[in-house]
């Protein structure tokens, strides 16, 4: 623990003719306050990489926003840098922060594993958020016109960041009642 001298002095009278000034020590924490920061991961080309990122974001209680893209998608090439710029600039940090990664849908390992089918990816580009390891299919975004709208995307990212491990809006497998009927849900 660090002791910092106080800015005030404690004045103590020992006798009527002597005055003594004694500094008062205050204790404080030297630990910096944790401010939420957005995190951008490398592009995903293998399902194992995605699982690692998903576990990292889940343990940090941050939603993982995935941008499903393909090399043949011209629209993806214009929207990808916009998303990176928004997340790097700190959109969503005030709400708790987000993690972000691009998933290269046409990568050989991703295609062979049927990874996109598991999350019902039917169009390029697609934005899909994961919270507590669950796909938030109710907020899945596949409309390129909305993805190009900067103000809409800022609000979408902020909405996803507000989840902070709280779930809701899931695929029905665990977003509501879940397998155990909500027995293990966080009570706030």
ChimeraX attribute file (.defattr): number of C-alpha atoms within 10 A of each C-alpha:
attribute: neighborCount
match mode: 1-to-1
recipient: residues
	/A:1	7
	/A:2	10
	/A:3	11
	/A:4	11
	/A:5	12
	/A:6	12
	/A:7	10
	/A:8	11
	/A:9	13
	/A:10	12
	/A:11	12
	/A:12	11
	/A:13	11
	/A:14	9
	/A:15	8
	/A:16	6
	/A:17	6
	/A:18	8
	/A:19	11
	/A:20	11
	/A:21	11
	/A:22	11
	/A:23	12
	/A:24	13
	/A:25	14
	/A:26	11
	/A:27	11
	/A:28	10
	/A:29	9
	/A:30	9
	/A:31	6
	/A:32	6
	/A:33	7
	/A:34	6
	/A:35	10
	/A:36	16
	/A:37	19
	/A:38	22
	/A:39	17
	/A:40	17
	/A:41	13
	/A:42	12
	/A:43	17
	/A:44	22
	/A:45	18
	/A:46	19
	/A:47	15
	/A:48	12
	/A:49	14
	/A:50	21
	/A:51	13
	/A:52	11
	/A:53	19
	/A:54	25
	/A:55	14
	/A:56	16
	/A:57	24
	/A:58	20
	/A:59	12
	/A:60	16
	/A:61	21
	/A:62	29
	/A:63	33
	/A:64	32
	/A:65	25
	/A:66	22
	/A:67	25
	/A:68	24
	/A:69	25
	/A:70	19
	/A:71	11
	/A:72	10
	/A:73	11
	/A:74	12
	/A:75	16
	/A:76	20
	/A:77	14
	/A:78	13
	/A:79	19
	/A:80	17
	/A:81	11
	/A:82	17
	/A:83	21
	/A:84	14
	/A:85	12
	/A:86	15
	/A:87	22
	/A:88	16
	/A:89	11
	/A:90	16
	/A:91	23
	/A:92	24
	/A:93	20
	/A:94	14
	/A:95	17
	/A:96	21
	/A:97	27
	/A:98	31
	/A:99	25
	/A:100	25
	/A:101	20
	/A:102	22
	/A:103	24
	/A:104	19
	/A:105	23
	/A:106	16
	/A:107	15
	/A:108	11
	/A:109	16
	/A:110	19
	/A:111	16
	/A:112	11
	/A:113	12
	/A:114	12
	/A:115	15
	/A:116	16
	/A:117	10
	/A:118	9
	/A:119	14
	/A:120	10
	/A:121	17
	/A:122	10
	/A:123	13
	/A:124	19
	/A:125	24
	/A:126	20
	/A:127	22
	/A:128	21
	/A:129	26
	/A:130	25
	/A:131	27
	/A:132	25
	/A:133	20
	/A:134	22
	/A:135	26
	/A:136	24
	/A:137	18
	/A:138	14
	/A:139	17
	/A:140	18
	/A:141	17
	/A:142	17
	/A:143	13
	/A:144	16
	/A:145	10
	/A:146	13
	/A:147	24
	/A:148	16
	/A:149	12
	/A:150	13
	/A:151	10
	/A:152	13
	/A:153	17
	/A:154	17
	/A:155	13
	/A:156	17
	/A:157	22
	/A:158	19
	/A:159	13
	/A:160	25
	/A:161	27
	/A:162	19
	/A:163	21
	/A:164	19
	/A:165	20
	/A:166	17
	/A:167	22
	/A:168	17
	/A:169	18
	/A:170	20
	/A:171	16
	/A:172	16
	/A:173	11
	/A:174	21
	/A:175	22
	/A:176	15
	/A:177	14
	/A:178	15
	/A:179	12
	/A:180	9
	/A:181	10
	/A:182	12
	/A:183	9
	/A:184	10
	/A:185	15
	/A:186	9
	/A:187	5
	/A:188	4
